[in-house]
Amino acid sequence: MKIINPANEQLLAELKEDNLRTLSVKLATLRKGQPAWSQTPLKKRITVIRKFAALLKSRADDCALLLTREVGKPIRQSYNEINGACYRISWLADNAEKYLSDEVMYEDKTLREVIRYEPLGVVCNISAWNYPYLVGVNVFIPALLAGNAVMYKPSEYATLTGNLIGELLHNAGVPHEVFQVAIGGGKTGAALLDMEMDGYFFTGSYATGRYIYEKLAPRMVPCGLELGGKDPLYVTDDVHIEKVAAAAADGAFYNNGQSCCSVERIYVHKKVYNAFVDAFVKEVRGFKIGDPEKDDVYIGPLTRKAQLDVLDAQVKDALQKGAKLLTGGNRINRKGYYYEPTVLVNVNHHMKVMREESFGPIIGIMCVNNDEQAISLMNDTEYGLTASVYSNSKTRAEKILAQINSGTGYWNCCDRVSPALPWSGRKHSGFGATLSHIGLRAFTRPKGLHLRKP
């Protein structure tokens, strides 16, 4: 398997992919090691996980540079991801005892009723490349805290980072028999689905998530799916235009637009539409594009070369159906997988750019007459991950968000995740939840205990 730097198309490394034999050995290793790990006191597991976060901080320079070279993420954003991962790990470690310990529901002189949160066993985590650390720690950290062993398959586009994660976890004290890294692409992922594991947690596209869910359904094992989004943002008529335009542009183009919760379509009240579009385009044209290893670069290359074709097709489709291109719309003529930050107006829901996931630096902006039209358009999607409303009125924003079918709602912010809140999708954006107390318990099997004294 060849690992290519998307910024310059140079070969970073060649790795040998796992096959059924090597995966079987790794699974047997995890099966053997999991019982002892689950019997390790929770306080000790927490200490190990805290040490992993400390190692991640101490190796931040190495981790950030490798991440940038492997996926093309601008270096400042790579540091942001690592810092964000450490913050999430800290929250999960701080709250593990509270939410994973036995919970006494009733007690009198003779009877005690308890919920015990037992680990699933061996958990398979098929992860994503766009945020290898953040997406990864959402799953393998609570899984390990809960006493599970983990078969971790990083994306083939972030395998070197995945291997480094495994190394740091082992150095922190997670036994090799408790955390194994599976190397490879689609074939490796398919092989993992045929193996007997006790839970599967996938982050990626709807098409792959649906395949995984259908494949696992007869086995009736827990399956968590964090899938794509076509996340809307609505700008009402009572906002500070320049401030909101800057925030919306960052929400749409951060990480080159390659985020599940990136802003992917924008609706603007007609009273402020022209002013907003002007401010938004000015902001986008100010983004510095270039070598992602340079500290002042905001837009780097796409991680996957194939996504260039997707963006070309969305721009072509929109223009053929009457959209107007205000900036961008083309590949950048340089080595690497670069695409111009692209803004389209005069868009509608017959266009791919407003309906299909873009996962790149491209956005459509649509004028709406009122809140009711905005709500209707925001809900006109097969996805349901996040939705944002910018307004000076909390009452107005909450009334709108209450009518949007999404797992997360934002008022005067977007494209953010908090470890204290559940991260969950609806419709084709998946189901199940990571993060918060719900995410900690997602990797457990609750057992009800009725304990009567003799």
N, C-alpha and C positions, 0 to 999 in steps of 0.2 A: 504494500500500500504506500503510495507516494504522497508525502505531505508537501504542498506547494504554498509558498508565500503569495497571497493574492495581490500584494502591492507591487511585486516585481516579477512574479511567475517563476521565481527561482526555487529549486528543490531544497527543502529544509531537512528532510529525512526520509528514509524508507523503512517501513516496519512490516514485520510478518504478522498476518492476520491470524486470529484464532480459528480453529476448525472444531468440528464436533468432538474430536478426541480431547483436545486441550481444554475446551469448555467443560467437558464432563469431569476432567480432573479438577478444574477450579471449583465446580459445583460440589464435588465430593469433599473438597477441602473445606468449603463453607459449611456444609452439612455437619462436618466433624467439629468445627470450631464454634458454631453458634450456641450450643447449649451452655458451654462454659462462659461465654460472653454474656448471655442472658442472666446467668447466676452471679455475675460480677456485680457488686453493689452499685446502685445507680449513682451514688456520689462519686465513685471511682470512674465510671463511664463519663460523667460530667467533667471531671478533672482532665481526662484524656482529650475530650473534645475542646476544652479551653486551651490546652497545649497546642492542638492543631491550629487554632486561631492565632496563637502567639507565633508559631512557626510561619504561618502565612504572612503575618505582618513583617516578620524579620526577613523574609525572602521576597518582599513585595517588588523590589526592583527586578529580580529574575523572573518572577511570575508575570509581571506586567509586560515586560519585553517579549517574553515567549508568547503571551496571549496576542499581543499586537502583531507579531510576525506570523502567527498561525491563522488568525481570523481577520486581520486587517483593521481591527478596532484602534482608533486614535489613542496614543499612549496615555494622555490625560484620562480618557474614559476607561482605559484598562486599570489604572490606579483607582479610579472611582469604583469600579466593579469589585476590586479586591477589598477596598475599605468597606463597601456595602456588605460584602459577604461576611466580613469579620463582625460587623454590627448585627447581622442576622444570627450568626452563630452565638454571639453573646446573649441575645434575647432568648434563643431556644435553650441555651444552657442555664440561664437564670431561672427559667420557668419550667424546666423539665421535672423537678421534684414535685412541684405543685400539681401538675397535670398528668404525671405518669405514676404517681404513688397511689396506693389503695385509697379509695374514696368511700368513707363511711356514710351510708345513706339513712340508716336508722339504727338506733341502739337503745335497749333498755336493760333491765337486770338479767334477763335470760337470753335475749336474742340480739344478734348483731348482723346487719345486712350491709354487704360490702361489694363495691365494684372493683375488680382487679383488672389492670390493663396489661395483658400478656402480649409478648411480641408475636408477630406473624410467623417468623422463622427466617427463611432465606428470601430476601427481597431483591427483585431485579429492577434496576434503575436504568432505563434507556434514555439518555439525556440529550441535550441540544447544544449547538455550537455558538449561538449568538450571545449567550451569557453563561459560559461553562461553570463559573464559580457560583453565581447567584442561583441559576436554575439547579445546579448540583446540590448546593447546601440545603435548598428547600426540601430535598428528598433524603439524601444519605445521612445528613446530620440528625434529624429526628428519628430516622430508622435506626441508626446506631445507638442513640440515646435510649430508645425503647427496648434495646436488647436484641435487635436483629443482626444477621449477617447480610452483607450487600454484595451483589454482583453488579458492578457499575460499568455500563458501556457508554463511554463518551461518544459524541458524534465523530465520524471519520474526519470531520473538518476541525476538530479540536482534540485530537488524540494525544498530542504531546502534552497539552495542558492536563488532560485526564490522567496521564501517567504521573505527572508531577503531583497532582492531587493525591493519588495513591501513595506516592513516596512520602509526602508530608504526613498523611494520616498514619502510616506505619511508623514513621519517626516519632510521632506523638504518642504512640503506645497502642494504637488499634492493631490487634494481631493480624498477620497475613491470613490466618484462617477465618477472619471475620470480614475482610474487605479485599475483593479481587477485581481487577480491571480487565474487561473483555475488549479485545482489540479487533476492529473491523468495521465494515459498512453494513449494507442491507442484509447480506447473507448471514453475517454474524448475528444481527438482530433477529432474523427469522429463526435461526438455530436456537436462540435463547427462548423463543416462544414455544418451542417444542420440548423444552426441558421442564422438569417438575419443580417449580419454585412456588413460594407461598404468597406472593403478591407481586404485581407488576405496576410500575409507575413510569409513564412515558411523557415526554415533552417534545412537541413537534407539530407536524401538519395534521389537518383533519383527515386527509385520505389515509395516512399511515395509522393514525389513532383509531379510525374506524376499523381498519384491517386487524389491528391488535385486539380490539374489543370483540370482534366477531370470532377471532381465532381462539380467544380465551373463554368465551362465554360457556361452552359445554363443561369446562372444568370448574366453573363457579369459584374462582379465586379473586380476591380483591384486585381491582384494576383502577388506577387513577390516571386520568388523561388531562393534561394541560395542552390545549391545542391553539389554533390560530385565532386571529381576530381581525375585524374590520372596524376599528374603534372610532366612533364619532366624537366630534367636539362641536359644541354650539356656542356662538358668541351672541349674547343678547344686545340690546340697544342702549344699555346703561353702563358701559364699561370704559376704562381708560384704554384707548385703542392701541397706542404704541406698546404699552406694557403687556397687554394681552397678545398682540401680534408676535412679540418676541417669545413669550412663553409657548404659544401654539407652534411656532416654527421650531423651537427646540424639541417640543413633544413629537413633532413629525419627523425630524431629521437626525435626532441624537442616535448614535451608533449606526449611522448611515441608514436610518429608518428600519433597521433590522431588529425590531423588538416586537414581541407578541402584543404589547400594550402601546406600541407607537400610535400616535394619532394618524389615522389613515383616510379620513374624510372630514371636511370642515363645513359647517353650515353657519351663515352669518345673517343676522337680521338686516333687512333691506335698508334701514335707516343709517346703519354704520358700515354697510358692505363695501362701498368704494374706498372709504378711508382705511378700513381694515386691510383690504387687498393691497393697497399701495404700501402700507407699513409692513405687511407680511413679506411682500416681494423684496422690499428694501433690505429687510433682515436676512432673507435667504441669500441674496446676492452678496452679502457681506461675509458669508461663511468661507473660511480658508480651506481650500482643497489641496491635498498633496500627500507626501510621504507620512504615513501614520506614526512613524517613530519621532517626528518632530513635534515639539511641545505645543506649538501654536496651531496645529492642524485640527480642524473640526470635522471635515469630511474626508474619509479615507476610501479604500476600495470596498466593493462588495466582497463577501467571503466566498461566494460560489459564482463561478463564471456563468453558469446556466441562467442565473437570475437576470443577467443583462438582457437576454431574449424576452423574458417576462415583462420587463419594464418597456422595452421597445414596442412590444405588442400592445401594452396598455396605452401608451402614448398614441400610437397609430390608430387604434380603435377609437380613442376619444376624439382625435382630430377629424377622423372620417365622419363622426356623428355630430360634429358641430362645436366641439370645445375650442377654446382659444389658449394657446401656449404663451405664458408671460415670461418664463425664463426656463432654461435647461432644455430637456427633451432629447438629449443625445449622449452616447458614450463619449468619454474623454479620450482624446487621441494621445495615449501614452501607455507605457508598459503597465500591466495590471488590470484589474477588473473595476475600472472607475466609471461612474455615471454622474452626469451633471444633476445637481439639485433642481428638481422640476416642479413647476407650479402651473396648474391648469384651471381655467375658469370656464364659465358657460357649460358646466358639466351637468349631467343628470344621471338617473339610476338605470338608464339603458347602457351605460358605459362600464367597461370592465374596471376602470380605475376607481369607481364608486361602489363596486360590488365584490370584486375578487381581491384577496389579500395581495398586497404589493410587495411588502418586505424589502423596501428600498427607498431611496431618497426622492419620492414622488408624492404629490398631494393634489387632490381636487378640492376646489372651494366653490360652494353653491349658495346662492342668495335665497333666503326664505322670507315669507311675509309676516310670520308670527310664530309664537311658541308652539302652537298646535301643529303647524306644518313641520317645524323642526322635530318635534317628538315623533311624528309619523315617519319621517325620513330616517331618523336615527334608529328606529325599530325595524326599518325595512331592510333586513339583513338576515342571513342564516347564522351569523355569529352573535356572541353575547359575552364578551370579555370585560371591556371597560367602556365608560362613556363619561364625557366631561361637559360641564356647563360653566361658562364664565359670565358672571353677573354680579352687580353690587348688592343684590337682594338675596339673602340666604333663603328666605321663604319661597321666592320664585324658583331658585335653583333646586331646592329640595322637592318642590312640587313637580318639576320636570323630571328629575332623577327618579322619583317614585314611579314614574310611568315608563321608564326605560328598562327593558329586560336584559340586564347585564349583571355579572358577578361583582363588579366594582363600580362605584360612582365617585366622581370627582367634582368638587366645587372650587373654582378658581385655581385648579392645578390639573396636572395630567401626567401620564407616563411615569407613575411612581408606585412603589410597593412597600408596604410596612410589614415587618415580621409579626406585629401584634394583631394584624387583621388577616382573615382568611383570603387566600388567593384561589379563586375559583371561577370557572367559566360556565356559561349556559349555552344551550343549543349546540352548534358545531364547534364551540370553543371548549368543549369538554365537560367533565364533571368530576366530582370529588374536590378536595381542597388540600392545599399545603399551607404552611405558616399558621400562626396563632395557636391557641390550644387545640383547635380542630385538627390542624396539621400535625401537631405532636401525637395526637391520638389516632391519626389515620394509619399509623404503622403498628397498631395494636389490635388485639381481639379482646373485647371486654368480656369478662366472666362475672356473673352474678353469684355471690357466695351468701348462703343462708347459714349462719353459725349460731347454733343453739347450745347453751351450756347444759351439761348433764344434770 
